[in-house]
Amino acid sequence: MSIQQNLNTIKSQLPAHVTLVAVSKTKPVADLMEAYDAGQRIFGENKIQEMTEKWEIMPKDIEWHMIGHVQTNKVKYMAPYVSLIHGVDSLKLLQEINKQAAKNNRVIDCLLQVYIAEEESKFGLDEQELEELLKLVQHDKDNFKNIRIVGLMGMATFTENKNQIEKEFKHLKTIFDKINELSIINYPLSILSMGMSGDYQLAISCGSTMVRIGSSIFGSR
């Protein structure tokens, strides 16, 4: 199957309210352009340097999503153009994104990453840290004028156990709903980013509004 066929198949299965992020990390620009020509405009990368190189040579109507773990010292390289940063997991990182966004006269959308997996290697905030960070941003709006927290992101445990994955996704959806019910920030969070090639249909059934799909579009790495 071609990249275009893969994309069309996946898009035909996605509900209208679910956004598809084509995870293009390590893939050559020719592959991304094939997806672009098939109508895809949102691409996700996990290395800032690689994403920046692609941004420089590809059409400018693309939304670039940073989906990997972000080091604060690299934020400045993507601040001029990044559309959404998925993995914000600390106050320090949020402050740096705000600082670099201000230098570029931009407001950068961010997702806060919540730790839902039973794996040490995953990053993210626990529920208490999440609420504290949101309250801080809301209370100190003047110092966070250049970021906008638009939702949450989580990665399930890497396991074949669908029950466990479902439990983790539902847990994140519960946190998402609770944050909105508590109105910790004065607008509703709209994006719940969870689900990848292997489990995106399960994630959507649990309430995901954004899925990150790579190998099912571009083939395995």
ZIHUMO-V442502 format. One record per residue. OMEGA is omega in radians with two decimals (NA if undefined). Layout:
BEGIN
OMEGA ; OMEGA
END
This chain:
BEGIN
3.11 ; 3.08 ; 3.14 ; 3.13 ; 3.11 ; -3.13 ; -3.10 ; 3.13 ; -3.12 ; -3.11 ; -3.13 ; -3.12 ; -3.06 ; 3.02 ; -3.06 ; -3.06 ; -3.10 ; -3.14 ; 3.12 ; 3.00 ; 3.11 ; -3.08 ; -2.95 ; -3.11 ; -3.13 ; -3.12 ; -3.14 ; -3.12 ; 3.14 ; 3.12 ; 3.13 ; -3.14 ; 3.07 ; 3.08 ; 3.12 ; -3.13 ; 3.09 ; 3.04 ; -3.12 ; -3.11 ; -3.13 ; -3.12 ; -3.14 ; 3.12 ; 3.14 ; 3.05 ; -3.03 ; -3.11 ; -3.14 ; 3.13 ; -3.12 ; 3.11 ; 3.12 ; 3.12 ; -3.08 ; -3.04 ; -3.09 ; -3.10 ; -2.98 ; 3.08 ; 3.11 ; 2.98 ; 3.12 ; 3.11 ; 3.05 ; -3.03 ; -3.11 ; 3.07 ; -3.03 ; 3.01 ; -3.04 ; -3.07 ; -3.13 ; -3.05 ; -3.05 ; -3.09 ; -3.11 ; -3.07 ; -3.13 ; -2.96 ; -2.99 ; -3.12 ; -3.09 ; 3.08 ; -2.99 ; -2.88 ; -3.12 ; -2.99 ; 3.10 ; 3.07 ; -3.12 ; -3.14 ; 3.13 ; 3.12 ; -3.13 ; 3.10 ; 3.12 ; -3.12 ; -3.10 ; 3.08 ; 3.13 ; 3.13 ; -3.12 ; -3.11 ; -3.11 ; 2.90 ; -3.07 ; 3.10 ; -3.09 ; 2.94 ; 3.05 ; -3.11 ; -3.12 ; -3.12 ; -3.12 ; -3.02 ; 3.03 ; -3.12 ; -3.12 ; -3.00 ; -3.12 ; 3.12 ; 3.01 ; 3.14 ; 2.96 ; -2.99 ; -3.13 ; 3.12 ; 3.13 ; -3.12 ; 3.13 ; -3.13 ; 3.11 ; 3.13 ; 3.14 ; -3.14 ; -3.13 ; -3.09 ; -3.00 ; -3.02 ; -3.08 ; -3.14 ; 3.12 ; -3.10 ; -3.01 ; 2.97 ; 3.04 ; 3.09 ; -3.02 ; -3.14 ; -3.11 ; 3.08 ; 3.06 ; 3.09 ; -3.14 ; 3.07 ; 3.09 ; -3.05 ; 3.05 ; -3.05 ; -3.08 ; 3.13 ; 3.13 ; 3.13 ; -3.14 ; 3.13 ; -3.12 ; 3.10 ; -3.13 ; 3.09 ; 3.13 ; 3.11 ; 3.10 ; 3.11 ; 3.13 ; -3.14 ; -3.12 ; 3.11 ; 3.14 ; 3.12 ; -3.13 ; -3.09 ; 3.13 ; 2.98 ; -2.91 ; 3.01 ; -3.11 ; 2.98 ; -3.05 ; -3.04 ; 2.99 ; -3.03 ; 3.05 ; -3.13 ; 3.11 ; -3.03 ; -3.03 ; -2.99 ; -3.01 ; 3.14 ; 3.06 ; 3.14 ; 3.13 ; 3.13 ; 3.12 ; 3.04 ; 3.13 ; 3.05 ; 3.13 ; -3.12 ; -3.09 ; -3.01 ; -3.13 ; -3.00 ; 3.13 ; 3.08 ; -2.97 ; -3.02 ; -3.08 ; -3.06 ; NA
END
